[in-house]
Amino acid sequence: MTCPDCERHKLSASMWRNEAYKHAGTPLPWKPEELLREEYERGFIDGMQKQMQSSVDKAVNGMARARGQE
């Protein structure tokens, strides 16, 4: 899993790069909407994995505490 800040900075850099190409009047060598969609999907998946891992950790910790009280 990647750092959320790194993903945010990568997305920001991508947007500024697209803006620079637009102001220069140079056609983009890639399709920006595809890159942004891929970045969004990757970030969404990473977020869901982190949320699921957190839920599993809470459940395991709860079961361990319950077992320790027996």
PDB file of N, H, CA, C and O in Angstrom:
ATOM      1  N   MET A   1       0.856  -1.174   0.000  1.00  0.00           N
ATOM      2  CA  MET A   1       0.000   0.000   0.000  1.00  0.00           C
ATOM      3  C   MET A   1       0.901   1.236   0.000  1.00  0.00           C
ATOM      4  O   MET A   1       1.956   1.243   0.635  1.00  0.00           O
ATOM      5  N   THR A   2       0.493   2.247  -0.693  1.00  0.00           N
ATOM      6  H   THR A   2      -0.364   2.242  -1.209  1.00  0.00           H
ATOM      7  CA  THR A   2       1.289   3.462  -0.766  1.00  0.00           C
ATOM      8  C   THR A   2       0.770   4.497   0.218  1.00  0.00           C
ATOM      9  O   THR A   2      -0.359   4.420   0.702  1.00  0.00           O
ATOM     10  N   CYS A   3       1.617   5.450   0.492  1.00  0.00           N
ATOM     11  H   CYS A   3       2.534   5.512   0.099  1.00  0.00           H
ATOM     12  CA  CYS A   3       1.290   6.538   1.417  1.00  0.00           C
ATOM     13  C   CYS A   3       0.218   7.440   0.795  1.00  0.00           C
ATOM     14  O   CYS A   3       0.344   7.820  -0.369  1.00  0.00           O
ATOM     15  N   PRO A   4      -0.836   7.793   1.550  1.00  0.00           N
ATOM     16  CA  PRO A   4      -1.873   8.672   0.995  1.00  0.00           C
ATOM     17  C   PRO A   4      -1.323  10.027   0.550  1.00  0.00           C
ATOM     18  O   PRO A   4      -1.779  10.589  -0.446  1.00  0.00           O
ATOM     19  N   ASP A   5      -0.336  10.554   1.292  1.00  0.00           N
ATOM     20  H   ASP A   5       0.036  10.098   2.101  1.00  0.00           H
ATOM     21  CA  ASP A   5       0.254  11.837   0.904  1.00  0.00           C
ATOM     22  C   ASP A   5       0.994  11.710  -0.422  1.00  0.00           C
ATOM     23  O   ASP A   5       0.916  12.603  -1.266  1.00  0.00           O
ATOM     24  N   CYS A   6       1.708  10.608  -0.607  1.00  0.00           N
ATOM     25  H   CYS A   6       1.771   9.883   0.078  1.00  0.00           H
ATOM     26  CA  CYS A   6       2.429  10.397  -1.869  1.00  0.00           C
ATOM     27  C   CYS A   6       1.451  10.343  -3.038  1.00  0.00           C
ATOM     28  O   CYS A   6       1.696  10.930  -4.092  1.00  0.00           O
ATOM     29  N   GLU A   7       0.342   9.634  -2.843  1.00  0.00           N
ATOM     30  H   GLU A   7       0.143   9.156  -1.987  1.00  0.00           H
ATOM     31  CA  GLU A   7      -0.659   9.540  -3.902  1.00  0.00           C
ATOM     32  C   GLU A   7      -1.254  10.913  -4.208  1.00  0.00           C
ATOM     33  O   GLU A   7      -1.484  11.250  -5.369  1.00  0.00           O
ATOM     34  N   ARG A   8      -1.501  11.698  -3.169  1.00  0.00           N
ATOM     35  H   ARG A   8      -1.314  11.425  -2.225  1.00  0.00           H
ATOM     36  CA  ARG A   8      -2.061  13.038  -3.356  1.00  0.00           C
ATOM     37  C   ARG A   8      -1.084  13.922  -4.131  1.00  0.00           C
ATOM     38  O   ARG A   8      -1.489  14.655  -5.033  1.00  0.00           O
ATOM     39  N   HIS A   9       0.203  13.853  -3.781  1.00  0.00           N
ATOM     40  H   HIS A   9       0.532  13.258  -3.048  1.00  0.00           H
ATOM     41  CA  HIS A   9       1.207  14.670  -4.464  1.00  0.00           C
ATOM     42  C   HIS A   9       1.388  14.226  -5.912  1.00  0.00           C
ATOM     43  O   HIS A   9       1.589  15.052  -6.803  1.00  0.00           O
ATOM     44  N   LYS A  10       1.314  12.911  -6.138  1.00  0.00           N
ATOM     45  H   LYS A  10       1.150  12.241  -5.415  1.00  0.00           H
ATOM     46  CA  LYS A  10       1.443  12.401  -7.504  1.00  0.00           C
ATOM     47  C   LYS A  10       0.280  12.890  -8.365  1.00  0.00           C
ATOM     48  O   LYS A  10       0.473  13.265  -9.522  1.00  0.00           O
ATOM     49  N   LEU A  11      -0.919  12.885  -7.803  1.00  0.00           N
ATOM     50  H   LEU A  11      -1.076  12.581  -6.864  1.00  0.00           H
ATOM     51  CA  LEU A  11      -2.100  13.355  -8.525  1.00  0.00           C
ATOM     52  C   LEU A  11      -1.997  14.855  -8.808  1.00  0.00           C
ATOM     53  O   LEU A  11      -2.324  15.311  -9.904  1.00  0.00           O
ATOM     54  N   SER A  12      -1.537  15.619  -7.810  1.00  0.00           N
ATOM     55  H   SER A  12      -1.271  15.249  -6.920  1.00  0.00           H
ATOM     56  CA  SER A  12      -1.372  17.064  -7.982  1.00  0.00           C
ATOM     57  C   SER A  12      -0.347  17.362  -9.077  1.00  0.00           C
ATOM     58  O   SER A  12      -0.571  18.229  -9.922  1.00  0.00           O
ATOM     59  N   ALA A  13       0.774  16.644  -9.058  1.00  0.00           N
ATOM     60  H   ALA A  13       0.956  15.940  -8.372  1.00  0.00           H
ATOM     61  CA  ALA A  13       1.803  16.849 -10.081  1.00  0.00           C
ATOM     62  C   ALA A  13       1.255  16.522 -11.466  1.00  0.00           C
ATOM     63  O   ALA A  13       1.568  17.201 -12.444  1.00  0.00           O
ATOM     64  N   SER A  14       0.440  15.482 -11.538  1.00  0.00           N
ATOM     65  H   SER A  14       0.186  14.931 -10.743  1.00  0.00           H
ATOM     66  CA  SER A  14      -0.158  15.097 -12.818  1.00  0.00           C
ATOM     67  C   SER A  14      -1.058  16.206 -13.348  1.00  0.00           C
ATOM     68  O   SER A  14      -1.033  16.522 -14.537  1.00  0.00           O
ATOM     69  N   MET A  15      -1.856  16.796 -12.453  1.00  0.00           N
ATOM     70  H   MET A  15      -1.876  16.538 -11.486  1.00  0.00           H
ATOM     71  CA  MET A  15      -2.754  17.876 -12.881  1.00  0.00           C
ATOM     72  C   MET A  15      -1.968  19.103 -13.352  1.00  0.00           C
ATOM     73  O   MET A  15      -2.307  19.705 -14.370  1.00  0.00           O
ATOM     74  N   TRP A  16      -0.913  19.474 -12.607  1.00  0.00           N
ATOM     75  H   TRP A  16      -0.637  18.984 -11.779  1.00  0.00           H
ATOM     76  CA  TRP A  16      -0.110  20.640 -12.999  1.00  0.00           C
ATOM     77  C   TRP A  16       0.614  20.387 -14.319  1.00  0.00           C
ATOM     78  O   TRP A  16       0.745  21.295 -15.141  1.00  0.00           O
ATOM     79  N   ARG A  17       1.079  19.168 -14.522  1.00  0.00           N
ATOM     80  H   ARG A  17       0.972  18.431 -13.855  1.00  0.00           H
ATOM     81  CA  ARG A  17       1.754  18.828 -15.782  1.00  0.00           C
ATOM     82  C   ARG A  17       0.782  18.969 -16.949  1.00  0.00           C
ATOM     83  O   ARG A  17       1.146  19.495 -18.001  1.00  0.00           O
ATOM     84  N   ASN A  18      -0.454  18.501 -16.767  1.00  0.00           N
ATOM     85  H   ASN A  18      -0.749  18.074 -15.913  1.00  0.00           H
ATOM     86  CA  ASN A  18      -1.460  18.639 -17.817  1.00  0.00           C
ATOM     87  C   ASN A  18      -1.740  20.106 -18.102  1.00  0.00           C
ATOM     88  O   ASN A  18      -1.896  20.499 -19.258  1.00  0.00           O
ATOM     89  N   GLU A  19      -1.805  20.919 -17.045  1.00  0.00           N
ATOM     90  H   GLU A  19      -1.679  20.599 -16.106  1.00  0.00           H
ATOM     91  CA  GLU A  19      -2.064  22.355 -17.197  1.00  0.00           C
ATOM     92  C   GLU A  19      -0.916  23.032 -17.955  1.00  0.00           C
ATOM     93  O   GLU A  19      -1.156  23.904 -18.790  1.00  0.00           O
ATOM     94  N   ALA A  20       0.323  22.634 -17.668  1.00  0.00           N
ATOM     95  H   ALA A  20       0.517  21.926 -16.989  1.00  0.00           H
ATOM     96  CA  ALA A  20       1.485  23.206 -18.368  1.00  0.00           C
ATOM     97  C   ALA A  20       1.444  22.883 -19.856  1.00  0.00           C
ATOM     98  O   ALA A  20       1.730  23.743 -20.690  1.00  0.00           O
ATOM     99  N   TYR A  21       1.093  21.656 -20.188  1.00  0.00           N
ATOM    100  H   TYR A  21       0.861  20.958 -19.512  1.00  0.00           H
ATOM    101  CA  TYR A  21       0.967  21.288 -21.601  1.00  0.00           C
ATOM    102  C   TYR A  21      -0.122  22.121 -22.277  1.00  0.00           C
ATOM    103  O   TYR A  21       0.038  22.562 -23.415  1.00  0.00           O
ATOM    104  N   LYS A  22      -1.225  22.329 -21.567  1.00  0.00           N
ATOM    105  H   LYS A  22      -1.355  21.970 -20.643  1.00  0.00           H
ATOM    106  CA  LYS A  22      -2.338  23.089 -22.137  1.00  0.00           C
ATOM    107  C   LYS A  22      -1.912  24.538 -22.419  1.00  0.00           C
ATOM    108  O   LYS A  22      -2.216  25.073 -23.485  1.00  0.00           O
ATOM    109  N   HIS A  23      -1.218  25.169 -21.481  1.00  0.00           N
ATOM    110  H   HIS A  23      -0.971  24.734 -20.615  1.00  0.00           H
ATOM    111  CA  HIS A  23      -0.777  26.559 -21.663  1.00  0.00           C
ATOM    112  C   HIS A  23       0.298  26.688 -22.736  1.00  0.00           C
ATOM    113  O   HIS A  23       0.397  27.718 -23.403  1.00  0.00           O
ATOM    114  N   ALA A  24       1.098  25.644 -22.899  1.00  0.00           N
ATOM    115  H   ALA A  24       1.017  24.808 -22.357  1.00  0.00           H
ATOM    116  CA  ALA A  24       2.146  25.674 -23.918  1.00  0.00           C
ATOM    117  C   ALA A  24       1.576  25.425 -25.311  1.00  0.00           C
ATOM    118  O   ALA A  24       2.242  25.678 -26.315  1.00  0.00           O
ATOM    119  N   GLY A  25       0.342  24.928 -25.368  1.00  0.00           N
ATOM    120  H   GLY A  25      -0.199  24.722 -24.552  1.00  0.00           H
ATOM    121  CA  GLY A  25      -0.268  24.645 -26.663  1.00  0.00           C
ATOM    122  C   GLY A  25       0.227  23.353 -27.275  1.00  0.00           C
ATOM    123  O   GLY A  25       0.029  23.109 -28.465  1.00  0.00           O
ATOM    124  N   THR A  26       0.861  22.534 -26.481  1.00  0.00           N
ATOM    125  H   THR A  26       1.022  22.732 -25.514  1.00  0.00           H
ATOM    126  CA  THR A  26       1.383  21.254 -26.946  1.00  0.00           C
ATOM    127  C   THR A  26       0.376  20.150 -26.633  1.00  0.00           C
ATOM    128  O   THR A  26      -0.141  20.095 -25.517  1.00  0.00           O
ATOM    129  N   PRO A  27       0.091  19.279 -27.584  1.00  0.00           N
ATOM    130  CA  PRO A  27      -0.840  18.188 -27.279  1.00  0.00           C
ATOM    131  C   PRO A  27      -0.232  17.233 -26.249  1.00  0.00           C
ATOM    132  O   PRO A  27       0.972  16.980 -26.252  1.00  0.00           O
ATOM    133  N   LEU A  28      -1.065  16.723 -25.393  1.00  0.00           N
ATOM    134  H   LEU A  28      -2.044  16.928 -25.390  1.00  0.00           H
ATOM    135  CA  LEU A  28      -0.603  15.781 -24.377  1.00  0.00           C
ATOM    136  C   LEU A  28      -0.207  14.461 -25.026  1.00  0.00           C
ATOM    137  O   LEU A  28      -0.901  13.977 -25.921  1.00  0.00           O
ATOM    138  N   PRO A  29       0.900  13.877 -24.584  1.00  0.00           N
ATOM    139  CA  PRO A  29       1.302  12.579 -25.128  1.00  0.00           C
ATOM    140  C   PRO A  29       0.517  11.421 -24.501  1.00  0.00           C
ATOM    141  O   PRO A  29       0.788  10.258 -24.802  1.00  0.00           O
ATOM    142  N   TRP A  30      -0.438  11.726 -23.646  1.00  0.00           N
ATOM    143  H   TRP A  30      -0.658  12.670 -23.402  1.00  0.00           H
ATOM    144  CA  TRP A  30      -1.271  10.715 -23.000  1.00  0.00           C
ATOM    145  C   TRP A  30      -2.678  11.269 -22.836  1.00  0.00           C
ATOM    146  O   TRP A  30      -2.911  12.455 -23.069  1.00  0.00           O
ATOM    147  N   LYS A  31      -3.602  10.429 -22.442  1.00  0.00           N
ATOM    148  H   LYS A  31      -3.413   9.465 -22.253  1.00  0.00           H
ATOM    149  CA  LYS A  31      -4.974  10.872 -22.209  1.00  0.00           C
ATOM    150  C   LYS A  31      -5.144  11.134 -20.716  1.00  0.00           C
ATOM    151  O   LYS A  31      -5.153  10.186 -19.931  1.00  0.00           O
ATOM    152  N   PRO A  32      -5.280  12.398 -20.301  1.00  0.00           N
ATOM    153  CA  PRO A  32      -5.300  12.724 -18.878  1.00  0.00           C
ATOM    154  C   PRO A  32      -6.440  12.074 -18.104  1.00  0.00           C
ATOM    155  O   PRO A  32      -6.261  11.696 -16.946  1.00  0.00           O
ATOM    156  N   GLU A  33      -7.598  11.940 -18.719  1.00  0.00           N
ATOM    157  H   GLU A  33      -7.743  12.247 -19.660  1.00  0.00           H
ATOM    158  CA  GLU A  33      -8.725  11.355 -17.983  1.00  0.00           C
ATOM    159  C   GLU A  33      -8.463   9.901 -17.617  1.00  0.00           C
ATOM    160  O   GLU A  33      -8.936   9.423 -16.586  1.00  0.00           O
ATOM    161  N   GLU A  34      -7.708   9.196 -18.459  1.00  0.00           N
ATOM    162  H   GLU A  34      -7.324   9.584 -19.296  1.00  0.00           H
ATOM    163  CA  GLU A  34      -7.380   7.802 -18.150  1.00  0.00           C
ATOM    164  C   GLU A  34      -6.426   7.726 -16.968  1.00  0.00           C
ATOM    165  O   GLU A  34      -6.582   6.879 -16.089  1.00  0.00           O
ATOM    166  N   LEU A  35      -5.430   8.624 -16.951  1.00  0.00           N
ATOM    167  H   LEU A  35      -5.303   9.313 -17.665  1.00  0.00           H
ATOM    168  CA  LEU A  35      -4.480   8.632 -15.844  1.00  0.00           C
ATOM    169  C   LEU A  35      -5.167   8.986 -14.530  1.00  0.00           C
ATOM    170  O   LEU A  35      -4.921   8.350 -13.505  1.00  0.00           O
ATOM    171  N   LEU A  36      -6.026   9.997 -14.562  1.00  0.00           N
ATOM    172  H   LEU A  36      -6.226  10.513 -15.394  1.00  0.00           H
ATOM    173  CA  LEU A  36      -6.715  10.410 -13.347  1.00  0.00           C
ATOM    174  C   LEU A  36      -7.645   9.300 -12.853  1.00  0.00           C
ATOM    175  O   LEU A  36      -7.739   9.059 -11.650  1.00  0.00           O
ATOM    176  N   ARG A  37      -8.322   8.634 -13.765  1.00  0.00           N
ATOM    177  H   ARG A  37      -8.246   8.830 -14.742  1.00  0.00           H
ATOM    178  CA  ARG A  37      -9.212   7.540 -13.374  1.00  0.00           C
ATOM    179  C   ARG A  37      -8.414   6.417 -12.713  1.00  0.00           C
ATOM    180  O   ARG A  37      -8.828   5.875 -11.688  1.00  0.00           O
ATOM    181  N   GLU A  38      -7.265   6.070 -13.305  1.00  0.00           N
ATOM    182  H   GLU A  38      -6.928   6.510 -14.138  1.00  0.00           H
ATOM    183  CA  GLU A  38      -6.432   5.012 -12.744  1.00  0.00           C
ATOM    184  C   GLU A  38      -5.933   5.400 -11.353  1.00  0.00           C
ATOM    185  O   GLU A  38      -5.931   4.575 -10.439  1.00  0.00           O
ATOM    186  N   GLU A  39      -5.506   6.668 -11.193  1.00  0.00           N
ATOM    187  H   GLU A  39      -5.508   7.338 -11.935  1.00  0.00           H
ATOM    188  CA  GLU A  39      -5.029   7.134  -9.885  1.00  0.00           C
ATOM    189  C   GLU A  39      -6.157   7.087  -8.862  1.00  0.00           C
ATOM    190  O   GLU A  39      -5.942   6.667  -7.725  1.00  0.00           O
ATOM    191  N   TYR A  40      -7.354   7.513  -9.251  1.00  0.00           N
ATOM    192  H   TYR A  40      -7.529   7.855 -10.174  1.00  0.00           H
ATOM    193  CA  TYR A  40      -8.500   7.506  -8.344  1.00  0.00           C
ATOM    194  C   TYR A  40      -8.829   6.078  -7.921  1.00  0.00           C
ATOM    195  O   TYR A  40      -9.035   5.800  -6.739  1.00  0.00           O
ATOM    196  N   GLU A  41      -8.877   5.176  -8.905  1.00  0.00           N
ATOM    197  H   GLU A  41      -8.710   5.402  -9.864  1.00  0.00           H
ATOM    198  CA  GLU A  41      -9.205   3.781  -8.598  1.00  0.00           C
ATOM    199  C   GLU A  41      -8.169   3.163  -7.676  1.00  0.00           C
ATOM    200  O   GLU A  41      -8.517   2.441  -6.741  1.00  0.00           O
ATOM    201  N   ARG A  42      -6.889   3.445  -7.937  1.00  0.00           N
ATOM    202  H   ARG A  42      -6.607   4.031  -8.696  1.00  0.00           H
ATOM    203  CA  ARG A  42      -5.834   2.900  -7.094  1.00  0.00           C
ATOM    204  C   ARG A  42      -5.961   3.440  -5.673  1.00  0.00           C
ATOM    205  O   ARG A  42      -5.831   2.685  -4.709  1.00  0.00           O
ATOM    206  N   GLY A  43      -6.215   4.737  -5.538  1.00  0.00           N
ATOM    207  H   GLY A  43      -6.322   5.350  -6.321  1.00  0.00           H
ATOM    208  CA  GLY A  43      -6.389   5.332  -4.216  1.00  0.00           C
ATOM    209  C   GLY A  43      -7.601   4.775  -3.496  1.00  0.00           C
ATOM    210  O   GLY A  43      -7.556   4.540  -2.288  1.00  0.00           O
ATOM    211  N   PHE A  44      -8.687   4.563  -4.230  1.00  0.00           N
ATOM    212  H   PHE A  44      -8.724   4.754  -5.211  1.00  0.00           H
ATOM    213  CA  PHE A  44      -9.909   4.005  -3.638  1.00  0.00           C
ATOM    214  C   PHE A  44      -9.644   2.593  -3.134  1.00  0.00           C
ATOM    215  O   PHE A  44     -10.040   2.239  -2.023  1.00  0.00           O
ATOM    216  N   ILE A  45      -8.975   1.791  -3.947  1.00  0.00           N
ATOM    217  H   ILE A  45      -8.653   2.078  -4.849  1.00  0.00           H
ATOM    218  CA  ILE A  45      -8.678   0.410  -3.557  1.00  0.00           C
ATOM    219  C   ILE A  45      -7.763   0.381  -2.341  1.00  0.00           C
ATOM    220  O   ILE A  45      -7.985  -0.402  -1.418  1.00  0.00           O
ATOM    221  N   ASP A  46      -6.729   1.230  -2.332  1.00  0.00           N
ATOM    222  H   ASP A  46      -6.548   1.866  -3.082  1.00  0.00           H
ATOM    223  CA  ASP A  46      -5.832   1.296  -1.178  1.00  0.00           C
ATOM    224  C   ASP A  46      -6.594   1.686   0.083  1.00  0.00           C
ATOM    225  O   ASP A  46      -6.356   1.128   1.153  1.00  0.00           O
ATOM    226  N   GLY A  47      -7.508   2.644  -0.044  1.00  0.00           N
ATOM    227  H   GLY A  47      -7.700   3.097  -0.914  1.00  0.00           H
ATOM    228  CA  GLY A  47      -8.308   3.078   1.098  1.00  0.00           C
ATOM    229  C   GLY A  47      -9.201   1.968   1.617  1.00  0.00           C
ATOM    230  O   GLY A  47      -9.334   1.789   2.828  1.00  0.00           O
ATOM    231  N   MET A  48      -9.813   1.223   0.712  1.00  0.00           N
ATOM    232  H   MET A  48      -9.705   1.368  -0.271  1.00  0.00           H
ATOM    233  CA  MET A  48     -10.675   0.112   1.127  1.00  0.00           C
ATOM    234  C   MET A  48      -9.862  -0.987   1.807  1.00  0.00           C
ATOM    235  O   MET A  48     -10.319  -1.586   2.780  1.00  0.00           O
ATOM    236  N   GLN A  49      -8.648  -1.255   1.293  1.00  0.00           N
ATOM    237  H   GLN A  49      -8.277  -0.768   0.502  1.00  0.00           H
ATOM    238  CA  GLN A  49      -7.795  -2.267   1.917  1.00  0.00           C
ATOM    239  C   GLN A  49      -7.401  -1.831   3.326  1.00  0.00           C
ATOM    240  O   GLN A  49      -7.401  -2.643   4.251  1.00  0.00           O
ATOM    241  N   LYS A  50      -7.069  -0.563   3.487  1.00  0.00           N
ATOM    242  H   LYS A  50      -7.069   0.096   2.735  1.00  0.00           H
ATOM    243  CA  LYS A  50      -6.680  -0.051   4.807  1.00  0.00           C
ATOM    244  C   LYS A  50      -7.861  -0.141   5.772  1.00  0.00           C
ATOM    245  O   LYS A  50      -7.688  -0.532   6.926  1.00  0.00           O
ATOM    246  N   GLN A  51      -9.057   0.217   5.310  1.00  0.00           N
ATOM    247  H   GLN A  51      -9.198   0.535   4.372  1.00  0.00           H
ATOM    248  CA  GLN A  51     -10.247   0.155   6.152  1.00  0.00           C
ATOM    249  C   GLN A  51     -10.542  -1.290   6.552  1.00  0.00           C
ATOM    250  O   GLN A  51     -10.877  -1.558   7.705  1.00  0.00           O
ATOM    251  N   MET A  52     -10.419  -2.221   5.603  1.00  0.00           N
ATOM    252  H   MET A  52     -10.147  -2.003   4.666  1.00  0.00           H
ATOM    253  CA  MET A  52     -10.680  -3.626   5.906  1.00  0.00           C
ATOM    254  C   MET A  52      -9.659  -4.155   6.906  1.00  0.00           C
ATOM    255  O   MET A  52     -10.020  -4.873   7.839  1.00  0.00           O
ATOM    256  N   GLN A  53      -8.387  -3.807   6.720  1.00  0.00           N
ATOM    257  H   GLN A  53      -8.094  -3.224   5.962  1.00  0.00           H
ATOM    258  CA  GLN A  53      -7.348  -4.265   7.639  1.00  0.00           C
ATOM    259  C   GLN A  53      -7.594  -3.716   9.037  1.00  0.00           C
ATOM    260  O   GLN A  53      -7.379  -4.421  10.023  1.00  0.00           O
ATOM    261  N   SER A  54      -8.039  -2.473   9.134  1.00  0.00           N
ATOM    262  H   SER A  54      -8.214  -1.901   8.333  1.00  0.00           H
ATOM    263  CA  SER A  54      -8.348  -1.874  10.423  1.00  0.00           C
ATOM    264  C   SER A  54      -9.494  -2.618  11.104  1.00  0.00           C
ATOM    265  O   SER A  54      -9.442  -2.870  12.308  1.00  0.00           O
ATOM    266  N   SER A  55     -10.514  -2.966  10.351  1.00  0.00           N
ATOM    267  H   SER A  55     -10.557  -2.761   9.373  1.00  0.00           H
ATOM    268  CA  SER A  55     -11.651  -3.709  10.901  1.00  0.00           C
ATOM    269  C   SER A  55     -11.222  -5.090  11.383  1.00  0.00           C
ATOM    270  O   SER A  55     -11.648  -5.539  12.447  1.00  0.00           O
ATOM    271  N   VAL A  56     -10.387  -5.758  10.609  1.00  0.00           N
ATOM    272  H   VAL A  56     -10.041  -5.394   9.745  1.00  0.00           H
ATOM    273  CA  VAL A  56      -9.900  -7.076  11.000  1.00  0.00           C
ATOM    274  C   VAL A  56      -9.052  -6.962  12.262  1.00  0.00           C
ATOM    275  O   VAL A  56      -9.183  -7.778  13.174  1.00  0.00           O
ATOM    276  N   ASP A  57      -8.183  -5.952  12.319  1.00  0.00           N
ATOM    277  H   ASP A  57      -8.076  -5.289  11.578  1.00  0.00           H
ATOM    278  CA  ASP A  57      -7.349  -5.752  13.508  1.00  0.00           C
ATOM    279  C   ASP A  57      -8.207  -5.519  14.748  1.00  0.00           C
ATOM    280  O   ASP A  57      -7.920  -6.072  15.810  1.00  0.00           O
ATOM    281  N   LYS A  58      -9.259  -4.703  14.624  1.00  0.00           N
ATOM    282  H   LYS A  58      -9.492  -4.254  13.761  1.00  0.00           H
ATOM    283  CA  LYS A  58     -10.150  -4.453  15.761  1.00  0.00           C
ATOM    284  C   LYS A  58     -10.830  -5.734  16.211  1.00  0.00           C
ATOM    285  O   LYS A  58     -10.939  -5.990  17.410  1.00  0.00           O
ATOM    286  N   ALA A  59     -11.288  -6.540  15.266  1.00  0.00           N
ATOM    287  H   ALA A  59     -11.199  -6.333  14.291  1.00  0.00           H
ATOM    288  CA  ALA A  59     -11.956  -7.792  15.608  1.00  0.00           C
ATOM    289  C   ALA A  59     -10.994  -8.755  16.302  1.00  0.00           C
ATOM    290  O   ALA A  59     -11.356  -9.378  17.300  1.00  0.00           O
ATOM    291  N   VAL A  60      -9.786  -8.880  15.786  1.00  0.00           N
ATOM    292  H   VAL A  60      -9.492  -8.373  14.975  1.00  0.00           H
ATOM    293  CA  VAL A  60      -8.797  -9.777  16.376  1.00  0.00           C
ATOM    294  C   VAL A  60      -8.431  -9.302  17.780  1.00  0.00           C
ATOM    295  O   VAL A  60      -8.333 -10.112  18.702  1.00  0.00           O
ATOM    296  N   ASN A  61      -8.229  -8.001  17.945  1.00  0.00           N
ATOM    297  H   ASN A  61      -8.309  -7.343  17.196  1.00  0.00           H
ATOM    298  CA  ASN A  61      -7.890  -7.464  19.259  1.00  0.00           C
ATOM    299  C   ASN A  61      -9.039  -7.682  20.244  1.00  0.00           C
ATOM    300  O   ASN A  61      -8.808  -8.021  21.405  1.00  0.00           O
ATOM    301  N   GLY A  62     -10.270  -7.489  19.783  1.00  0.00           N
ATOM    302  H   GLY A  62     -10.457  -7.214  18.839  1.00  0.00           H
ATOM    303  CA  GLY A  62     -11.436  -7.725  20.638  1.00  0.00           C
ATOM    304  C   GLY A  62     -11.535  -9.175  21.073  1.00  0.00           C
ATOM    305  O   GLY A  62     -11.844  -9.458  22.230  1.00  0.00           O
ATOM    306  N   MET A  63     -11.276 -10.094  20.156  1.00  0.00           N
ATOM    307  H   MET A  63     -11.025  -9.864  19.216  1.00  0.00           H
ATOM    308  CA  MET A  63     -11.326 -11.520  20.493  1.00  0.00           C
ATOM    309  C   MET A  63     -10.208 -11.880  21.459  1.00  0.00           C
ATOM    310  O   MET A  63     -10.402 -12.694  22.362  1.00  0.00           O
ATOM    311  N   ALA A  64      -9.039 -11.277  21.275  1.00  0.00           N
ATOM    312  H   ALA A  64      -8.881 -10.616  20.542  1.00  0.00           H
ATOM    313  CA  ALA A  64      -7.907 -11.559  22.166  1.00  0.00           C
ATOM    314  C   ALA A  64      -8.215 -11.045  23.580  1.00  0.00           C
ATOM    315  O   ALA A  64      -7.916 -11.717  24.566  1.00  0.00           O
ATOM    316  N   ARG A  65      -8.817  -9.847  23.671  1.00  0.00           N
ATOM    317  H   ARG A  65      -9.060  -9.301  22.869  1.00  0.00           H
ATOM    318  CA  ARG A  65      -9.169  -9.312  24.990  1.00  0.00           C
ATOM    319  C   ARG A  65     -10.219 -10.198  25.656  1.00  0.00           C
ATOM    320  O   ARG A  65     -10.128 -10.481  26.850  1.00  0.00           O
ATOM    321  N   ALA A  66     -11.220 -10.636  24.880  1.00  0.00           N
ATOM    322  H   ALA A  66     -11.293 -10.406  23.910  1.00  0.00           H
ATOM    323  CA  ALA A  66     -12.266 -11.489  25.432  1.00  0.00           C
ATOM    324  C   ALA A  66     -11.684 -12.823  25.907  1.00  0.00           C
ATOM    325  O   ALA A  66     -12.096 -13.349  26.941  1.00  0.00           O
ATOM    326  N   ARG A  67     -10.757 -13.352  25.174  1.00  0.00           N
ATOM    327  H   ARG A  67     -10.423 -12.924  24.334  1.00  0.00           H
ATOM    328  CA  ARG A  67     -10.131 -14.626  25.547  1.00  0.00           C
ATOM    329  C   ARG A  67      -9.285 -14.449  26.806  1.00  0.00           C
ATOM    330  O   ARG A  67      -9.207 -15.359  27.631  1.00  0.00           O
ATOM    331  N   GLY A  68      -8.657 -13.292  26.958  1.00  0.00           N
ATOM    332  H   GLY A  68      -8.720 -12.553  26.288  1.00  0.00           H
ATOM    333  CA  GLY A  68      -7.815 -13.014  28.129  1.00  0.00           C
ATOM    334  C   GLY A  68      -8.645 -12.831  29.395  1.00  0.00           C
ATOM    335  O   GLY A  68      -8.130 -13.025  30.496  1.00  0.00           O
ATOM    336  N   GLN A  69      -9.908 -12.465  29.265  1.00  0.00           N
ATOM    337  H   GLN A  69     -10.327 -12.308  28.370  1.00  0.00           H
ATOM    338  CA  GLN A  69     -10.771 -12.252  30.426  1.00  0.00           C
ATOM    339  C   GLN A  69     -11.392 -13.551  30.920  1.00  0.00           C
ATOM    340  O   GLN A  69     -11.945 -13.585  32.019  1.00  0.00           O
ATOM    341  N   GLU A  70     -11.315 -14.605  30.145  1.00  0.00           N
ATOM    342  H   GLU A  70     -10.866 -14.578  29.252  1.00  0.00           H
ATOM    343  CA  GLU A  70     -11.930 -15.893  30.548  1.00  0.00           C
ATOM    344  C   GLU A  70     -11.165 -16.550  31.651  1.00  0.00           C
ATOM    345  O   GLU A  70     -11.541 -17.631  32.104  1.00  0.00           O
TER     346      GLU A  70
END
